[in-house]
Amino acid sequence: MPCTAFQSNLTAREQARFLYDTIPPGLFRVEEDADGKIPWRIAPEPFALSPSTYDSIVSLGNDLLAFYRALNALYNRSARGTAPAFIAEYLEQGKPEHIVRLMRQNRLRSELPGVIRPDLILTEDGFTASELDSVPGGMGFTGAMADAYCRLGIESAGGVGGIEQGFAAMLKAVTGSENPVVAIVVSEESKDYRPEMTWLAESLRVRGILTAHVCAPGDIIFTEDALFVRLQEGREEKIDAIYRNFELFDLLNIAKQDLVLYAVRHNRVKMTPPPKAQLEEKLAFALFHHPALASLWKAELGRQGVQIYERLRAIFPQTWIIDPRPLPPQAVIPGLTVNGDPVTDFMQLAALGKSERDFVVKPSGFSELAWGSRGVKVANDLPKEEWTATLRDALAEFARTPRILQRFHKGRRLRQAYYDRAADDVKTFDGRVRLCPYYFVVNDEARLGGILATVAPADKRLIHGMTDAVLSSCVVKPDGGA
């Protein structure tokens, strides 16, 4: 049903006040806020997108699903020797044996993530996808924001209850059941996301869409025939699926993880996203841009492989794996130059001046530093000594934590309104925006459920959920928008 405003003549300030009172407290790291409610800036309206930008985001979902499908296929082929061996070698780099066994598990061979979330940075000529996440935070947060705006009569992109509907449809498809019971398992490492996932589970139950419970790993009970979740009221309920809200580097800290994985392997419960670390590596972008793999990617991307390949190349920034191994004398690192000369050793990049370092360095994955903007170094923010040390550390730690070098694309500047609570007024600031669309995979189709916008002050190099950023859902404005 459409959103209906309880009042249609509110000022922007009154709308912002209403939102502040309506948005549930504690959705996003509330401990950082002095008054214990909302530690980010409220916008009177959702972030406005033009119809063309929105259409591009909607169509991107199926391209990203094709990318995951192709990445999965190339890894499997590489592991069995029918594609270049370095694909599997890179994707397995730094992983312990128990993770590699899961990556190669035949039972999980064809399974893909059920949720896809890219980080899209709006630029002067469109957007760039700085990375992909298949274990994303922000779903419940985005749903709660969309719900609050809906009470003002503003329907967010993705529709009323789009996050809840998409999440439920995905899990129904994963389980093959119209009424599955789902445990959303949040680890201690991921505890910041527990409040928003609790909101999501409660909204699913209240709307009568899906039976979902948020729990800690220790609340899962194993039997020979099934898994159960222990609920607060003391009863136990059989579950059909686990939504994995924790990273695989944390797996050995998860209570009963071996029993849960046994149940997954024997099809007694479904798990999404599947425990496949090869699909959670940022270095996949480097493999995508590798010139020797272009024909393989085009073939694996499906019937429209050439077109999908070109569209993704246009939004995936150039990326390289910072590999310390020496190259043969005739080889170069494709696409990298210093003063016009091709690069054969990553340490050559230490000679670049600040204005020439349009790069970021990131841990690729399977590390506590690889999520939430941890471990990210923006090259042209660093003094020469720190930039040199960043390159040396990346080379030295390749065996345990591979890092990538990625071309940095600066977001375009725009004006953003926000509610200044101290002044009790709506003000504006110059910002740059990251859009995080949430796609839910249902029957081989990626459906958009909602879009989270994060607008950070323009002087911030990295855009993330900081206290002086605006976080909101998005709305399509036929007469304007980004």
C-alpha positions as CSV (number, residue, x, y, z in Angstrom):
1,M,0.0,0.0,0.0
2,P,1.2,3.6,-0.7
3,C,2.6,5.9,2.0
4,T,0.1,8.3,3.4
5,A,1.3,11.4,5.3
6,F,-0.3,12.0,8.7
7,Q,0.1,15.8,7.8
8,S,0.9,17.2,4.5
9,N,1.9,20.8,5.4
10,L,4.9,20.2,7.6
11,T,8.0,22.4,7.2
12,A,11.4,20.8,6.6
13,R,12.3,21.5,10.2
14,E,9.1,19.8,11.4
15,Q,9.7,16.8,9.2
16,A,13.2,16.4,10.6
17,R,12.0,16.7,14.2
18,F,9.3,14.0,13.4
19,L,12.0,11.7,11.9
20,Y,14.2,12.2,15.0
21,D,11.4,11.2,17.2
22,T,10.2,8.3,14.9
23,I,13.4,6.5,14.0
24,P,14.1,3.8,16.6
25,P,17.1,4.5,18.8
26,G,20.1,2.3,18.7
27,L,20.0,1.2,15.1
28,F,23.6,2.4,14.4
29,R,26.3,2.4,17.1
30,V,24.3,4.5,19.5
31,E,27.0,4.5,22.1
32,E,28.8,7.2,20.2
33,D,26.0,9.7,20.7
34,A,26.0,11.8,23.8
35,D,22.2,11.9,24.2
36,G,21.8,8.2,23.5
37,K,19.5,8.3,20.4
38,I,20.7,8.9,16.9
39,P,24.4,9.5,16.2
40,W,24.2,10.7,12.6
41,R,22.6,13.7,10.8
42,I,18.9,13.5,9.9
43,A,17.8,14.8,6.4
44,P,14.3,16.2,6.2
45,E,13.7,14.1,3.0
46,P,15.4,11.0,1.5
47,F,18.3,11.5,-0.9
48,A,16.9,12.4,-4.3
49,L,17.9,10.3,-7.4
50,S,17.1,11.2,-11.0
51,P,15.1,8.6,-12.9
52,S,18.1,7.8,-15.1
53,T,20.4,7.2,-12.1
54,Y,17.7,5.0,-10.5
55,D,17.2,3.0,-13.7
56,S,20.9,2.4,-13.9
57,I,21.0,1.2,-10.3
58,V,18.0,-1.2,-10.9
59,S,19.6,-2.8,-14.0
60,L,23.0,-3.0,-12.3
61,G,21.7,-5.8,-9.9
62,N,21.6,-8.5,-12.6
63,D,25.0,-7.5,-13.9
64,L,26.4,-8.0,-10.4
65,L,24.7,-11.3,-10.0
66,A,26.2,-12.4,-13.4
67,F,29.6,-11.3,-12.0
68,Y,29.2,-13.4,-8.9
69,R,28.1,-16.4,-11.0
70,A,31.2,-15.9,-13.3
71,L,33.6,-15.5,-10.4
72,N,32.2,-18.7,-8.8
73,A,32.6,-20.6,-12.0
74,L,36.1,-19.4,-12.7
75,Y,37.2,-20.3,-9.2
76,N,35.7,-23.8,-9.5
77,R,37.3,-24.2,-12.9
78,S,40.7,-23.0,-11.7
79,A,40.6,-25.3,-8.7
80,R,40.0,-28.4,-10.9
81,G,42.5,-27.3,-13.5
82,T,40.4,-26.0,-16.5
83,A,41.2,-22.3,-16.0
84,P,44.4,-20.6,-15.0
85,A,45.7,-21.8,-11.6
86,F,46.5,-18.4,-10.4
87,I,42.7,-17.5,-10.0
88,A,42.3,-20.1,-7.2
89,E,45.7,-19.4,-5.8
90,Y,44.9,-15.7,-5.3
91,L,41.4,-16.3,-4.0
92,E,42.8,-18.9,-1.5
93,Q,45.8,-16.8,-0.5
94,G,46.1,-16.4,3.3
95,K,43.2,-18.7,4.1
96,P,43.5,-21.5,6.6
97,E,42.9,-25.1,5.6
98,H,39.4,-25.3,7.1
99,I,38.3,-22.3,5.0
100,V,39.8,-23.7,1.8
101,R,37.9,-26.9,2.4
102,L,34.7,-25.0,2.6
103,M,35.6,-23.1,-0.6
104,R,36.0,-26.3,-2.5
105,Q,33.0,-28.1,-0.9
106,N,31.2,-29.9,-3.7
107,R,27.9,-29.6,-1.9
108,L,28.1,-25.8,-2.0
109,R,29.7,-25.5,-5.5
110,S,26.9,-23.7,-7.2
111,E,25.6,-21.5,-4.3
112,L,25.8,-17.7,-4.5
113,P,25.1,-14.9,-2.1
114,G,21.4,-14.1,-1.5
115,V,22.1,-10.4,-0.9
116,I,24.3,-8.2,-3.0
117,R,25.3,-4.7,-2.0
118,P,27.8,-2.5,-3.9
119,D,29.3,0.7,-2.6
120,L,28.5,3.2,-5.4
121,I,30.4,6.5,-5.3
122,L,28.6,9.2,-7.3
123,T,31.1,10.9,-9.6
124,E,30.8,13.7,-12.2
125,D,30.0,11.3,-15.0
126,G,27.9,8.6,-13.2
127,F,29.1,6.3,-10.4
128,T,31.9,3.9,-9.6
129,A,31.6,0.7,-7.6
130,S,34.4,0.9,-5.0
131,E,33.6,-2.6,-3.7
132,L,31.0,-5.3,-3.4
133,D,29.7,-6.9,-0.1
134,S,27.7,-10.1,0.2
135,V,27.6,-9.9,4.0
136,P,26.4,-6.4,4.2
137,G,25.3,-4.3,7.2
138,G,22.7,-1.7,6.8
139,M,19.6,-3.7,5.6
140,G,17.6,-3.2,8.8
141,F,18.8,0.4,9.0
142,T,17.7,1.2,5.5
143,G,14.3,-0.4,6.1
144,A,13.8,1.5,9.3
145,M,14.7,4.8,7.6
146,A,12.4,4.1,4.7
147,D,9.6,3.3,7.2
148,A,10.1,6.6,9.0
149,Y,10.0,8.6,5.7
150,C,6.9,6.6,4.7
151,R,5.1,8.0,7.7
152,L,5.7,11.4,6.2
153,G,4.1,10.3,3.0
154,I,7.4,9.8,1.1
155,E,7.9,6.5,-0.6
156,S,11.5,5.4,-0.8
157,A,13.2,3.8,-3.7
158,G,12.4,0.0,-3.5
159,G,8.9,0.6,-2.4
160,V,7.0,0.3,0.9
161,G,8.6,-2.5,3.0
162,G,11.0,-3.2,0.1
163,I,13.9,-4.4,2.3
164,E,11.6,-6.7,4.3
165,Q,9.8,-8.0,1.2
166,G,13.1,-8.6,-0.7
167,F,14.8,-10.3,2.3
168,A,11.8,-12.6,2.8
169,A,11.5,-13.5,-0.9
170,M,15.2,-14.3,-1.1
171,L,15.0,-16.7,1.9
172,K,11.8,-18.4,0.6
173,A,13.7,-19.0,-2.7
174,V,16.8,-20.3,-0.8
175,T,14.7,-22.8,1.3
176,G,12.1,-23.6,-1.3
177,S,9.4,-23.0,1.3
178,E,6.7,-20.4,1.5
179,N,6.9,-20.3,5.3
180,P,10.5,-20.8,6.4
181,V,11.7,-20.1,9.9
182,V,15.0,-18.2,9.8
183,A,17.7,-17.6,12.4
184,I,19.7,-14.4,11.7
185,V,23.0,-15.3,13.5
186,V,25.0,-12.3,14.6
187,S,28.5,-13.0,16.1
188,E,30.2,-11.0,18.8
189,E,32.5,-9.5,16.2
190,S,29.4,-8.2,14.3
191,K,27.5,-7.0,17.3
192,D,27.2,-3.5,16.0
193,Y,24.7,-4.8,13.5
194,R,22.5,-6.7,16.0
195,P,20.1,-3.7,16.7
196,E,19.3,-3.2,13.0
197,M,18.9,-6.9,12.3
198,T,16.6,-7.1,15.4
199,W,14.5,-4.3,13.8
200,L,14.4,-6.2,10.5
201,A,13.3,-9.5,12.2
202,E,10.6,-7.8,14.2
203,S,9.3,-6.0,11.2
204,L,9.2,-9.2,9.2
205,R,7.2,-10.9,12.0
206,V,4.8,-7.9,12.6
207,R,4.1,-7.6,8.8
208,G,3.4,-11.4,8.7
209,I,6.0,-11.8,6.0
210,L,8.5,-14.2,7.5
211,T,9.3,-15.8,10.9
212,A,12.8,-14.6,11.7
213,H,14.7,-14.5,14.9
214,V,18.0,-12.8,15.7
215,C,20.3,-14.9,17.8
216,A,23.9,-15.4,18.9
217,P,25.7,-18.5,17.6
218,G,25.4,-20.2,21.0
219,D,21.6,-20.1,20.7
220,I,21.6,-22.6,17.8
221,I,20.8,-26.1,19.0
222,F,22.0,-29.1,17.0
223,T,20.3,-32.5,16.7
224,E,20.9,-35.3,14.2
225,D,17.8,-34.4,12.3
226,A,17.6,-30.6,12.4
227,L,18.8,-27.3,13.9
228,F,16.7,-25.3,16.4
229,V,17.0,-21.8,17.8
230,R,16.6,-21.1,21.5
231,L,14.3,-18.1,22.0
232,Q,14.2,-15.7,24.9
233,E,11.0,-17.1,26.3
234,G,12.7,-20.5,26.8
235,R,11.1,-22.4,23.9
236,E,12.9,-23.8,20.9
237,E,11.9,-23.6,17.3
238,K,13.1,-25.6,14.3
239,I,14.8,-23.5,11.7
240,D,14.9,-23.9,7.9
241,A,17.7,-21.4,7.2
242,I,20.5,-19.4,8.8
243,Y,21.3,-15.9,7.6
244,R,25.0,-15.6,8.3
245,N,25.6,-12.1,9.7
246,F,29.3,-12.7,10.5
247,E,32.5,-12.8,8.5
248,L,34.3,-16.0,7.7
249,F,37.6,-14.9,9.4
250,D,35.6,-15.1,12.6
251,L,34.4,-18.7,12.0
252,L,36.5,-20.4,14.5
253,N,35.2,-18.1,17.2
254,I,31.6,-19.2,16.4
255,A,30.1,-21.6,18.9
256,K,29.1,-24.9,17.4
257,Q,30.3,-23.8,13.9
258,D,31.4,-27.4,13.1
259,L,27.9,-28.8,13.9
260,V,26.2,-26.0,11.9
261,L,28.4,-26.6,8.9
262,Y,27.7,-30.4,9.2
263,A,24.0,-29.6,9.0
264,V,24.5,-27.3,6.0
265,R,26.6,-30.0,4.2
266,H,23.9,-32.6,4.8
267,N,21.1,-30.2,3.7
268,R,19.4,-30.1,7.0
269,V,19.5,-26.4,7.0
270,K,20.2,-23.7,4.4
271,M,22.9,-21.1,5.0
272,T,23.1,-17.8,3.1
273,P,25.4,-16.2,2.3
274,P,27.1,-19.5,1.7
275,P,30.4,-20.0,3.6
276,K,32.6,-19.4,0.5
277,A,35.4,-17.0,1.1
278,Q,36.3,-16.8,-2.6
279,L,33.1,-14.7,-3.1
280,E,34.1,-12.2,-0.4
281,E,37.5,-11.0,-1.8
282,K,38.1,-7.5,-3.1
283,L,40.9,-8.8,-5.3
284,A,38.2,-10.3,-7.5
285,F,38.1,-6.8,-9.2
286,A,41.8,-7.3,-10.0
287,L,41.0,-10.6,-11.6
288,F,38.2,-9.0,-13.5
289,H,40.6,-6.4,-15.0
290,H,43.4,-8.9,-15.7
291,P,43.9,-8.7,-19.5
292,A,44.7,-12.4,-19.8
293,L,41.3,-13.3,-18.3
294,A,39.0,-11.1,-20.5
295,S,37.8,-13.8,-22.8
296,L,37.1,-16.1,-19.9
297,W,35.0,-13.5,-18.1
298,K,33.0,-12.7,-21.2
299,A,32.3,-16.4,-21.7
300,E,31.2,-17.0,-18.1
301,L,29.1,-13.8,-17.8
302,G,26.3,-15.5,-19.9
303,R,24.5,-14.8,-23.1
304,Q,25.1,-11.1,-22.9
305,G,28.7,-11.6,-21.6
306,V,30.4,-9.0,-23.8
307,Q,27.9,-6.3,-23.0
308,I,27.9,-7.1,-19.2
309,Y,31.7,-7.2,-19.3
310,E,31.9,-3.7,-20.8
311,R,29.4,-2.3,-18.4
312,L,31.2,-3.7,-15.4
313,R,34.6,-2.5,-16.6
314,A,33.1,1.0,-16.8
315,I,32.2,1.0,-13.1
316,F,34.7,-1.4,-11.4
317,P,37.8,0.7,-10.7
318,Q,41.2,-0.5,-11.9
319,T,42.6,-2.8,-9.2
320,W,45.8,-4.7,-8.7
321,I,46.9,-7.4,-6.2
322,I,50.0,-6.2,-4.3
323,D,52.1,-9.3,-4.9
324,P,55.7,-9.3,-3.8
325,R,56.9,-12.0,-6.2
326,P,59.4,-10.8,-8.8
327,L,58.3,-10.5,-12.5
328,P,60.3,-12.0,-15.4
329,P,62.5,-9.3,-17.1
330,Q,60.1,-8.8,-20.0
331,A,56.9,-8.5,-17.9
332,V,55.2,-5.4,-16.5
333,I,52.2,-4.7,-14.2
334,P,49.5,-3.8,-16.8
335,G,48.1,-0.3,-16.4
336,L,50.5,1.0,-13.9
337,T,53.1,3.6,-14.7
338,V,55.5,6.0,-12.9
339,N,56.6,9.1,-14.9
340,G,55.4,7.3,-18.0
341,D,57.4,4.2,-17.4
342,P,55.7,0.8,-16.9
343,V,55.9,-0.6,-13.3
344,T,57.6,-3.9,-12.6
345,D,57.8,-3.6,-8.8
346,F,55.1,-2.1,-6.6
347,M,57.8,-0.2,-4.6
348,Q,58.3,2.0,-7.7
349,L,55.1,3.7,-6.7
350,A,56.8,5.1,-3.6
351,A,58.4,7.7,-5.9
352,L,55.0,9.2,-6.8
353,G,54.2,12.6,-5.5
354,K,50.9,13.2,-3.5
355,S,49.1,14.6,-6.5
356,E,50.0,11.5,-8.6
357,R,48.8,9.0,-6.0
358,D,45.2,8.5,-7.0
359,F,45.0,5.2,-5.2
360,V,43.7,3.4,-2.2
361,V,45.2,0.4,-0.5
362,K,42.8,-2.1,1.1
363,P,43.0,-5.6,2.7
364,S,41.4,-7.9,0.2
365,G,39.3,-9.9,2.6
366,F,39.3,-12.6,5.3
367,S,40.6,-10.2,7.9
368,E,39.2,-8.1,10.7
369,L,40.7,-5.1,8.8
370,A,38.8,-5.8,5.6
371,W,35.3,-4.4,6.6
372,G,33.9,-1.2,7.8
373,S,36.6,1.0,6.2
374,R,39.2,-0.5,8.5
375,G,42.7,-0.9,7.1
376,V,41.9,1.4,4.1
377,K,44.7,3.9,3.2
378,V,44.1,6.8,0.8
379,A,47.4,7.2,-0.9
380,N,47.3,11.0,-1.5
381,D,46.5,11.6,2.1
382,L,49.7,10.0,3.4
383,P,53.1,11.6,3.9
384,K,55.8,10.1,1.7
385,E,57.2,8.0,4.6
386,E,53.8,6.5,5.4
387,W,53.0,5.9,1.8
388,T,56.3,4.0,1.4
389,A,55.6,2.0,4.6
390,T,52.1,1.2,3.4
391,L,53.5,-0.4,0.2
392,R,56.2,-2.3,2.2
393,D,53.7,-3.6,4.7
394,A,51.4,-4.7,1.9
395,L,54.2,-6.7,0.2
396,A,55.4,-8.1,3.5
397,E,52.0,-9.3,4.6
398,F,50.9,-10.8,1.3
399,A,51.1,-14.4,2.5
400,R,48.7,-13.8,5.4
401,T,46.6,-10.8,4.3
402,P,46.8,-9.9,0.6
403,R,46.1,-6.2,-0.1
404,I,44.9,-4.5,-3.3
405,L,45.8,-1.3,-4.9
406,Q,42.8,0.4,-6.4
407,R,42.3,3.5,-8.5
408,F,40.6,6.2,-6.4
409,H,37.7,8.0,-7.9
410,K,36.7,11.2,-6.1
411,G,33.0,11.7,-5.6
412,R,31.3,14.8,-6.9
413,R,30.3,17.6,-4.6
414,L,26.7,18.4,-3.8
415,R,24.7,20.3,-1.3
416,Q,22.9,18.3,1.4
417,A,20.3,19.5,3.9
418,Y,20.4,18.3,7.5
419,Y,18.7,19.1,10.8
420,D,21.0,20.9,13.2
421,R,19.5,19.9,16.6
422,A,21.5,22.5,18.6
423,A,20.2,25.3,16.4
424,D,16.8,23.6,15.9
425,D,17.0,24.5,12.2
426,V,17.7,22.9,8.8
427,K,21.1,23.7,7.4
428,T,23.2,22.5,4.4
429,F,26.8,21.4,3.8
430,D,29.0,20.4,0.9
431,G,29.2,16.6,0.7
432,R,30.0,13.6,-1.3
433,V,27.7,10.6,-1.5
434,R,27.9,6.8,-1.4
435,L,24.9,4.8,-2.5
436,C,24.4,1.3,-1.2
437,P,21.6,-0.5,-3.1
438,Y,20.4,-3.8,-1.6
439,Y,19.6,-6.5,-4.2
440,F,17.9,-9.7,-3.1
441,V,18.5,-12.8,-5.4
442,V,15.2,-14.6,-6.1
443,N,15.0,-17.2,-8.8
444,D,18.2,-16.0,-10.6
445,E,17.1,-12.4,-10.6
446,A,18.5,-9.6,-8.5
447,R,15.7,-7.5,-7.1
448,L,16.2,-4.0,-5.7
449,G,14.8,-3.7,-2.1
450,G,16.1,-0.3,-1.1
451,I,19.0,2.1,-1.3
452,L,21.0,3.7,1.6
453,A,22.6,7.0,0.9
454,T,25.5,8.2,3.0
455,V,26.5,11.8,2.5
456,A,29.8,12.7,4.2
457,P,31.3,16.2,4.4
458,A,33.3,17.0,1.3
459,D,36.6,17.2,3.2
460,K,36.3,13.6,4.3
461,R,38.3,11.2,2.1
462,L,36.3,8.1,2.9
463,I,32.5,8.0,2.9
464,H,31.1,5.9,5.7
465,G,28.6,6.1,8.6
466,M,30.3,8.8,10.6
467,T,28.5,11.1,13.1
468,D,28.7,14.2,10.9
469,A,27.3,12.4,7.8
470,V,23.7,12.3,6.6
471,L,22.3,8.7,6.3
472,S,19.0,8.3,4.6
473,S,17.0,6.1,2.2
474,C,16.6,7.4,-1.4
475,V,13.7,8.7,-3.4
476,V,13.2,9.0,-7.1
477,K,12.5,12.6,-8.2
478,P,11.2,12.9,-11.8
479,D,12.0,16.6,-11.8
480,G,15.6,16.3,-10.5
481,G,18.0,14.5,-8.3
482,A,21.5,13.2,-8.5
